[in-house]
């Protein structure tokens, strides 16, 4: 028994879009998956080390937080202007690096109790 094609409704479009976004990693190749995971872990590792070293040697924590905020905001603005709807591998790596770095900084802030 063959399945009838689904009608082109807004709900069907929403389902297809969510399926591509949530399960898109299944269809990608191993290179994209591994680079994405490595950049996520590298961003978290570097940000955790940089923030811990920075907090131990320099007493201007608020200036460092402002610098990190400006760097992340610049990366987000550049991505929205340059990457478009279908970003390439470089933008995916940069996004994952940024997400890992923000995660590490927030984790460090929770460890400090602020």
N, CA and C atoms as an extended XYZ file, in Angstrom:
342
Properties=species:S:1:pos:R:3:atomname:S:1:resname:S:1:resid:I:1 pbc="F F F"
N         0.850       -1.173        0.000 N   UNK     1
C         0.000        0.000        0.000 CA  UNK     1
C         0.898        1.239        0.000 C   UNK     1
N         0.631        2.136       -0.904 N   UNK     2
C         1.452        3.348       -1.006 CA  UNK     2
C         0.834        4.463       -0.188 C   UNK     2
N         1.698        5.317        0.310 N   UNK     3
C         1.239        6.465        1.086 CA  UNK     3
C         0.872        7.607        0.171 C   UNK     3
N        -0.183        8.275        0.507 N   UNK     4
C        -0.564        9.456       -0.248 CA  UNK     4
C         0.332       10.615        0.159 C   UNK     4
N         0.681       11.486       -0.777 N   UNK     5
C         1.516       12.635       -0.412 CA  UNK     5
C         0.739       13.585        0.511 C   UNK     5
N         1.476       14.201        1.436 N   UNK     6
C         0.843       15.143        2.354 CA  UNK     6
C         0.515       16.442        1.637 C   UNK     6
N        -0.538       17.063        2.093 N   UNK     7
C        -0.908       18.342        1.517 CA  UNK     7
C         0.085       19.407        1.956 C   UNK     7
N         0.207       20.424        1.151 N   UNK     8
C         1.132       21.507        1.462 CA  UNK     8
C         0.447       22.521        2.369 C   UNK     8
N         0.385       22.206        3.657 N   UNK     9
C        -0.231       23.102        4.628 CA  UNK     9
C         0.852       23.745        5.482 C   UNK     9
N         0.461       24.746        6.243 N   UNK    10
C         1.428       25.399        7.127 CA  UNK    10
C         1.915       24.436        8.204 C   UNK    10
N         1.027       23.590        8.707 N   UNK    11
C         1.409       22.631        9.732 CA  UNK    11
C         2.408       21.611        9.189 C   UNK    11
N         2.177       21.151        7.972 N   UNK    12
C         3.107       20.211        7.359 CA  UNK    12
C         4.457       20.888        7.122 C   UNK    12
N         4.452       22.137        6.709 N   UNK    13
C         5.702       22.868        6.534 CA  UNK    13
C         6.448       23.040        7.843 C   UNK    13
N         5.696       23.303        8.914 N   UNK    14
C         6.301       23.437       10.229 CA  UNK    14
C         6.918       22.117       10.679 C   UNK    14
N         6.211       21.015       10.445 N   UNK    15
C         6.747       19.702       10.808 CA  UNK    15
C         8.030       19.390       10.043 C   UNK    15
N         8.053       19.688        8.764 N   UNK    16
C         9.239       19.423        7.966 CA  UNK    16
C        10.410       20.290        8.412 C   UNK    16
N        10.122       21.557        8.726 N   UNK    17
C        11.181       22.469        9.165 CA  UNK    17
C        11.762       22.019       10.509 C   UNK    17
N        10.897       21.646       11.451 N   UNK    18
C        11.371       21.158       12.741 CA  UNK    18
C        12.151       19.853       12.599 C   UNK    18
N        11.697       19.000       11.712 N   UNK    19
C        12.405       17.746       11.474 CA  UNK    19
C        13.791       17.974       10.907 C   UNK    19
N        13.927       18.931        9.991 N   UNK    20
C        15.244       19.243        9.435 CA  UNK    20
C        16.154       19.855       10.490 C   UNK    20
N        15.610       20.715       11.353 N   UNK    21
C        16.437       21.359       12.364 CA  UNK    21
C        16.832       20.405       13.478 C   UNK    21
N        15.907       19.580       13.945 N   UNK    22
C        16.198       18.687       15.050 CA  UNK    22
C        16.947       17.439       14.621 C   UNK    22
N        16.642       16.913       13.458 N   UNK    23
C        17.269       15.673       13.010 CA  UNK    23
C        18.214       15.885       11.843 C   UNK    23
N        18.598       17.122       11.598 N   UNK    24
C        19.505       17.397       10.498 CA  UNK    24
C        20.882       16.807       10.705 C   UNK    24
N        21.298       16.643       11.955 N   UNK    25
C        22.611       16.084       12.242 CA  UNK    25
C        22.717       14.626       11.824 C   UNK    25
N        21.578       13.944       11.661 N   UNK    26
C        21.610       12.540       11.246 CA  UNK    26
C        22.068       12.424        9.797 C   UNK    26
N        21.671       13.377        8.978 N   UNK    27
C        21.977       13.300        7.555 CA  UNK    27
C        23.322       13.907        7.203 C   UNK    27
N        23.967       14.624        8.120 N   UNK    28
C        25.252       15.234        7.801 CA  UNK    28
C        26.365       14.203        7.865 C   UNK    28
N        27.484       14.540        7.250 N   UNK    29
C        28.616       13.627        7.219 CA  UNK    29
C        29.413       13.656        8.515 C   UNK    29
N        30.351       12.727        8.617 N   UNK    30
C        31.137       12.611        9.842 CA  UNK    30
C        32.046       13.803       10.041 C   UNK    30
N        32.490       14.439        8.957 N   UNK    31
C        33.382       15.588        9.083 CA  UNK    31
C        32.682       16.751        9.777 C   UNK    31
N        31.462       17.037        9.366 N   UNK    32
C        30.712       18.131        9.985 CA  UNK    32
C        30.390       17.828       11.444 C   UNK    32
N        30.017       16.597       11.723 N   UNK    33
C        29.703       16.222       13.104 CA  UNK    33
C        30.929       16.316       14.002 C   UNK    33
N        32.037       15.790       13.538 N   UNK    34
C        33.233       15.781       14.381 CA  UNK    34
C        33.794       17.180       14.560 C   UNK    34
N        33.808       17.995       13.508 N   UNK    35
C        34.292       19.367       13.656 CA  UNK    35
C        33.372       20.190       14.548 C   UNK    35
N        32.083       19.957       14.458 N   UNK    36
C        31.147       20.658       15.324 CA  UNK    36
C        31.353       20.312       16.785 C   UNK    36
N        31.518       19.035       17.073 N   UNK    37
C        31.738       18.608       18.458 CA  UNK    37
C        33.087       19.078       18.983 C   UNK    37
N        34.120       18.979       18.158 N   UNK    38
C        35.442       19.432       18.583 CA  UNK    38
C        35.471       20.939       18.836 C   UNK    38
N        34.801       21.708       18.010 N   UNK    39
C        34.788       23.161       18.220 CA  UNK    39
C        33.989       23.522       19.464 C   UNK    39
N        32.923       22.795       19.747 N   UNK    40
C        32.157       23.028       20.970 CA  UNK    40
C        33.016       22.755       22.210 C   UNK    40
N        33.719       21.638       22.207 N   UNK    41
C        34.573       21.289       23.337 CA  UNK    41
C        35.783       22.215       23.433 C   UNK    41
N        36.353       22.610       22.302 N   UNK    42
C        37.500       23.517       22.314 CA  UNK    42
C        37.101       24.892       22.833 C   UNK    42
N        35.927       25.370       22.454 N   UNK    43
C        35.460       26.650       22.966 CA  UNK    43
C        35.263       26.623       24.469 C   UNK    43
N        34.694       25.550       24.965 N   UNK    44
C        34.489       25.432       26.411 CA  UNK    44
C        35.830       25.311       27.133 C   UNK    44
N        36.739       24.534       26.586 N   UNK    45
C        38.043       24.339       27.222 CA  UNK    45
C        38.847       25.635       27.259 C   UNK    45
N        38.936       26.315       26.115 N   UNK    46
C        39.719       27.549       26.068 CA  UNK    46
C        39.109       28.645       26.935 C   UNK    46
N        37.808       28.782       26.902 N   UNK    47
C        37.175       29.823       27.711 CA  UNK    47
C        37.323       29.530       29.198 C   UNK    47
N        37.233       28.273       29.584 N   UNK    48
C        37.407       27.931       31.002 CA  UNK    48
C        38.831       28.224       31.455 C   UNK    48
N        39.803       27.886       30.634 N   UNK    49
C        41.193       28.153       31.000 CA  UNK    49
C        41.502       29.641       30.994 C   UNK    49
N        41.033       30.344       29.992 N   UNK    50
C        41.313       31.776       29.908 CA  UNK    50
C        40.662       32.524       31.062 C   UNK    50
N        39.424       32.176       31.400 N   UNK    51
C        38.775       32.879       32.506 CA  UNK    51
C        39.423       32.560       33.839 C   UNK    51
N        39.845       31.317       34.060 N   UNK    52
C        40.487       31.001       35.337 CA  UNK    52
C        41.847       31.681       35.443 C   UNK    52
N        42.622       31.713       34.375 N   UNK    53
C        43.906       32.415       34.395 CA  UNK    53
C        43.686       33.910       34.562 C   UNK    53
N        42.707       34.422       33.849 N   UNK    54
C        42.411       35.853       33.915 CA  UNK    54
C        41.984       36.268       35.320 C   UNK    54
N        41.172       35.455       35.965 N   UNK    55
C        40.708       35.794       37.307 CA  UNK    55
C        41.820       35.682       38.347 C   UNK    55
N        42.793       34.828       38.119 N   UNK    56
C        43.882       34.682       39.078 CA  UNK    56
C        44.913       35.802       38.990 C   UNK    56
N        45.181       36.294       37.794 N   UNK    57
C        46.255       37.266       37.623 CA  UNK    57
C        45.794       38.711       37.528 C   UNK    57
N        44.607       38.944       37.070 N   UNK    58
C        44.133       40.310       36.860 CA  UNK    58
C        42.889       40.516       37.712 C   UNK    58
N        42.776       41.667       38.316 N   UNK    59
C        41.655       41.939       39.215 CA  UNK    59
C        40.538       42.748       38.571 C   UNK    59
N        40.544       42.901       37.262 N   UNK    60
C        39.494       43.658       36.574 CA  UNK    60
C        38.525       42.686       35.909 C   UNK    60
N        37.765       41.955       36.719 N   UNK    61
C        36.867       40.944       36.174 CA  UNK    61
C        35.757       41.549       35.323 C   UNK    61
N        35.266       42.717       35.719 N   UNK    62
C        34.166       43.311       34.968 CA  UNK    62
C        34.614       43.733       33.578 C   UNK    62
N        35.855       44.161       33.439 N   UNK    63
C        36.370       44.533       32.132 CA  UNK    63
C        36.516       43.295       31.238 C   UNK    63
N        36.933       42.191       31.822 N   UNK    64
C        37.034       40.947       31.059 CA  UNK    64
C        35.677       40.432       30.614 C   UNK    64
N        34.682       40.564       31.491 N   UNK    65
C        33.326       40.143       31.123 CA  UNK    65
C        32.774       41.015       30.001 C   UNK    65
N        33.081       42.310       30.051 N   UNK    66
C        32.640       43.207       28.989 CA  UNK    66
C        33.306       42.861       27.665 C   UNK    66
N        34.586       42.541       27.712 N   UNK    67
C        35.291       42.136       26.494 CA  UNK    67
C        34.725       40.860       25.900 C   UNK    67
N        34.403       39.890       26.753 N   UNK    68
C        33.813       38.632       26.281 CA  UNK    68
C        32.431       38.875       25.678 C   UNK    68
N        31.660       39.730       26.324 N   UNK    69
C        30.338       40.063       25.816 CA  UNK    69
C        30.425       40.724       24.443 C   UNK    69
N        31.359       41.650       24.286 N   UNK    70
C        31.521       42.328       22.999 CA  UNK    70
C        31.984       41.367       21.909 C   UNK    70
N        32.865       40.447       22.257 N   UNK    71
C        33.330       39.468       21.274 CA  UNK    71
C        32.204       38.545       20.823 C   UNK    71
N        31.416       38.065       21.762 N   UNK    72
C        30.291       37.181       21.417 CA  UNK    72
C        29.251       37.939       20.592 C   UNK    72
N        28.967       39.168       20.981 N   UNK    73
C        27.981       39.962       20.240 CA  UNK    73
C        28.468       40.259       18.827 C   UNK    73
N        29.744       40.520       18.663 N   UNK    74
C        30.300       40.753       17.333 CA  UNK    74
C        30.178       39.508       16.458 C   UNK    74
N        30.447       38.342       17.051 N   UNK    75
C        30.322       37.096       16.293 CA  UNK    75
C        28.875       36.843       15.868 C   UNK    75
N        27.932       37.151       16.745 N   UNK    76
C        26.519       36.948       16.403 CA  UNK    76
C        26.099       37.898       15.286 C   UNK    76
N        26.504       39.168       15.385 N   UNK    77
C        26.141       40.144       14.345 CA  UNK    77
C        26.749       39.793       12.998 C   UNK    77
N        28.009       39.377       12.995 N   UNK    78
C        28.646       38.986       11.738 CA  UNK    78
C        27.977       37.768       11.125 C   UNK    78
N        27.590       36.821       11.964 N   UNK    79
C        26.945       35.617       11.434 CA  UNK    79
C        25.610       35.935       10.784 C   UNK    79
N        24.813       36.784       11.433 N   UNK    80
C        23.502       37.086       10.866 CA  UNK    80
C        23.617       37.862        9.567 C   UNK    80
N        24.662       38.656        9.420 N   UNK    81
C        24.821       39.423        8.175 CA  UNK    81
C        25.469       38.627        7.060 C   UNK    81
N        26.429       37.784        7.396 N   UNK    82
C        27.230       37.138        6.361 CA  UNK    82
C        26.825       35.699        6.039 C   UNK    82
N        26.309       34.966        7.015 N   UNK    83
C        26.084       33.534        6.809 CA  UNK    83
C        24.815       33.243        6.025 C   UNK    83
N        23.758       33.986        6.242 N   UNK    84
C        22.508       33.711        5.549 CA  UNK    84
C        21.741       32.573        6.188 C   UNK    84
N        20.804       32.023        5.445 N   UNK    85
C        19.922       30.987        5.985 CA  UNK    85
C        20.597       29.621        6.052 C   UNK    85
N        21.548       29.366        5.160 N   UNK    86
C        22.200       28.061        5.110 CA  UNK    86
C        23.695       28.248        5.358 C   UNK    86
N        24.129       28.264        6.632 N   UNK    87
C        25.539       28.543        6.927 CA  UNK    87
C        26.443       27.393        6.514 C   UNK    87
N        27.667       27.737        6.199 N   UNK    88
C        28.646       26.729        5.829 CA  UNK    88
C        29.298       26.096        7.043 C   UNK    88
N        30.285       25.281        6.772 N   UNK    89
C        30.968       24.544        7.833 CA  UNK    89
C        31.736       25.481        8.757 C   UNK    89
N        32.355       26.518        8.214 N   UNK    90
C        33.108       27.463        9.042 CA  UNK    90
C        32.198       28.177       10.038 C   UNK    90
N        31.014       28.572        9.602 N   UNK    91
C        30.095       29.256       10.517 CA  UNK    91
C        29.557       28.309       11.574 C   UNK    91
N        29.365       27.063       11.213 N   UNK    92
C        28.935       26.072       12.192 CA  UNK    92
C        30.007       25.873       13.257 C   UNK    92
N        31.256       25.798       12.827 N   UNK    93
C        32.364       25.645       13.774 CA  UNK    93
C        32.455       26.868       14.677 C   UNK    93
N        32.346       28.075       14.108 N   UNK    94
C        32.403       29.293       14.912 CA  UNK    94
C        31.230       29.390       15.884 C   UNK    94
N        30.051       28.989       15.441 N   UNK    95
C        28.882       28.987       16.331 CA  UNK    95
C        29.086       28.040       17.511 C   UNK    95
N        29.565       26.848       17.227 N   UNK    96
C        29.787       25.873       18.299 CA  UNK    96
C        30.892       26.338       19.236 C   UNK    96
N        31.929       26.967       18.699 N   UNK    97
C        32.989       27.511       19.541 CA  UNK    97
C        32.437       28.591       20.460 C   UNK    97
N        31.593       29.456       19.910 N   UNK    98
C        30.979       30.527       20.706 CA  UNK    98
C        30.070       29.958       21.790 C   UNK    98
N        29.283       28.966       21.460 N   UNK    99
C        28.381       28.353       22.435 CA  UNK    99
C        29.174       27.694       23.558 C   UNK    99
N        30.249       26.995       23.211 N   UNK   100
C        31.085       26.383       24.229 CA  UNK   100
C        31.751       27.412       25.125 C   UNK   100
N        32.198       28.522       24.540 N   UNK   101
C        32.841       29.572       25.330 CA  UNK   101
C        31.852       30.230       26.280 C   UNK   101
N        30.655       30.504       25.820 N   UNK   102
C        29.642       31.115       26.687 CA  UNK   102
C        29.257       30.157       27.805 C   UNK   102
N        29.148       28.891       27.495 N   UNK   103
C        28.840       27.896       28.512 CA  UNK   103
C        29.916       27.880       29.600 C   UNK   103
N        31.177       27.914       29.198 N   UNK   104
C        32.259       27.871       30.181 CA  UNK   104
C        32.282       29.121       31.041 C   UNK   104
N        32.020       30.274       30.462 N   UNK   105
C        32.016       31.513       31.240 CA  UNK   105
C        30.853       31.520       32.229 C   UNK   105
N        29.696       31.068       31.808 N   UNK   106
C        28.547       31.002       32.722 CA  UNK   106
C        28.816       29.991       33.831 C   UNK   106
N        29.426       28.871       33.499 N   UNK   107
C        29.775       27.877       34.512 CA  UNK   107
C        30.786       28.442       35.508 C   UNK   107
N        31.729       29.210       35.016 N   UNK   108
C        32.703       29.848       35.911 CA  UNK   108
C        32.024       30.872       36.822 C   UNK   108
N        31.054       31.584       36.297 N   UNK   109
C        30.321       32.546       37.130 CA  UNK   109
C        29.533       31.837       38.219 C   UNK   109
N        28.946       30.702       37.917 N   UNK   110
C        28.238       29.942       38.952 CA  UNK   110
C        29.207       29.400       39.995 C   UNK   110
N        30.411       29.020       39.561 N   UNK   111
C        31.393       28.536       40.523 CA  UNK   111
C        31.842       29.650       41.465 C   UNK   111
N        31.915       30.863       40.945 N   UNK   112
C        32.315       31.993       41.778 CA  UNK   112
C        31.179       32.487       42.663 C   UNK   112
N        29.962       32.125       42.350 N   UNK   113
C        28.818       32.513       43.163 CA  UNK   113
C        28.266       33.882       42.823 C   UNK   113
N        28.526       34.354       41.618 N   UNK   114
C        27.997       35.664       41.227 CA  UNK   114
C        26.961       35.537       40.146 C   UNK   114
